[in-house]
């Protein structure tokens, strides 16, 4: 992942990142009404944190934190409404 990572949705609506550092994400080129998935692998070390764009909105204004368990996958899904990414997550899949 590195300390910063740009997710360009022109490269596909489903993208995968393996964490190796605390990371700040930037999202580019969404399409209004577009659905996107970001799969985050916590890696063998885990314990990293992420910062998502301020346009990412979670239900009830919740704050997302990455699991601290190693070798897990977090599935973050987004719907771009032209202003914000409405976000949901499926958590803590074992990375096999």
C-alpha positions as CSV (number, residue, x, y, z in Angstrom):
1,X,0.0,0.0,0.0
2,X,2.6,2.5,1.0
3,X,1.8,5.7,2.9
4,X,-0.5,7.0,0.1
5,X,-2.5,5.3,-2.5
6,X,-4.7,6.6,-5.3
7,X,-7.5,4.3,-6.3
8,X,-8.4,5.2,-9.9
9,X,-11.9,3.7,-10.6
10,X,-11.1,3.8,-14.3
11,X,-8.9,0.8,-13.6
12,X,-12.0,-1.2,-12.6
13,X,-14.8,-1.1,-10.1
14,X,-13.1,-3.7,-7.9
15,X,-9.7,-3.1,-6.6
16,X,-7.4,-4.8,-4.1
17,X,-4.7,-3.4,-1.7
18,X,-2.4,-5.3,0.6
19,X,-1.4,-3.1,3.6
20,X,2.3,-2.7,4.5
21,X,2.0,0.8,6.1
22,X,-0.5,3.2,7.5
23,X,-2.1,4.7,4.4
24,X,-4.1,7.7,3.2
25,X,-6.3,6.8,0.2
26,X,-7.5,9.1,-2.6
27,X,-10.3,8.0,-5.0
28,X,-10.4,9.3,-8.6
29,X,-12.7,9.1,-11.6
30,X,-16.0,7.8,-10.2
31,X,-19.1,7.8,-12.3
32,X,-22.4,9.0,-10.8
33,X,-24.3,6.0,-9.7
34,X,-21.2,3.8,-9.9
35,X,-20.7,1.0,-7.4
36,X,-17.2,0.2,-6.3
37,X,-15.5,-2.4,-4.1
38,X,-12.1,-2.0,-2.4
39,X,-10.7,-5.2,-0.9
40,X,-8.1,-4.5,1.8
41,X,-5.8,-7.3,2.9
42,X,-4.4,-6.5,6.3
43,X,-1.2,-8.4,5.6
44,X,0.9,-10.5,7.9
45,X,1.8,-7.7,10.2
46,X,-1.6,-5.9,10.5
47,X,-2.2,-3.1,12.9
48,X,-2.1,-0.4,10.2
49,X,-4.7,2.3,9.9
50,X,-6.2,3.9,6.9
51,X,-7.6,7.3,6.1
52,X,-10.3,7.4,3.4
53,X,-11.4,10.5,1.5
54,X,-13.7,12.9,3.4
55,X,-16.3,12.2,0.7
56,X,-16.8,8.7,2.2
57,X,-19.9,8.6,4.3
58,X,-20.7,5.7,6.7
59,X,-24.2,4.9,8.0
60,X,-25.1,7.0,11.1
61,X,-21.8,8.9,10.6
62,X,-19.9,6.0,11.9
63,X,-16.1,5.9,11.6
64,X,-14.4,2.9,9.9
65,X,-11.3,1.4,11.4
66,X,-9.4,-1.4,9.9
67,X,-9.2,-4.7,11.8
68,X,-6.0,-5.3,13.7
69,X,-6.0,-9.0,13.0
70,X,-3.3,-10.2,10.5
71,X,-4.2,-12.0,7.3
72,X,-7.7,-10.7,7.0
73,X,-9.7,-9.1,4.2
74,X,-12.1,-6.2,4.6
75,X,-14.5,-5.5,1.8
76,X,-15.5,-1.9,1.5
77,X,-18.3,-1.1,-0.9
78,X,-19.2,2.4,-2.2
79,X,-21.9,4.0,-4.2
80,X,-20.9,7.4,-5.7
81,X,-23.9,9.8,-5.8
82,X,-21.9,12.6,-7.4
83,X,-20.9,14.3,-4.2
84,X,-20.3,11.5,-1.6
85,X,-19.4,7.8,-1.5
86,X,-22.1,6.0,0.5
87,X,-20.1,3.2,2.2
88,X,-20.7,-0.2,3.7
89,X,-18.4,-2.9,4.8
90,X,-18.1,-6.7,5.2
91,X,-15.4,-7.4,7.7
92,X,-12.8,-9.8,8.9
93,X,-12.7,-12.5,6.3
94,X,-9.8,-15.0,6.8
95,X,-7.3,-14.5,4.0
96,X,-6.6,-18.1,2.8
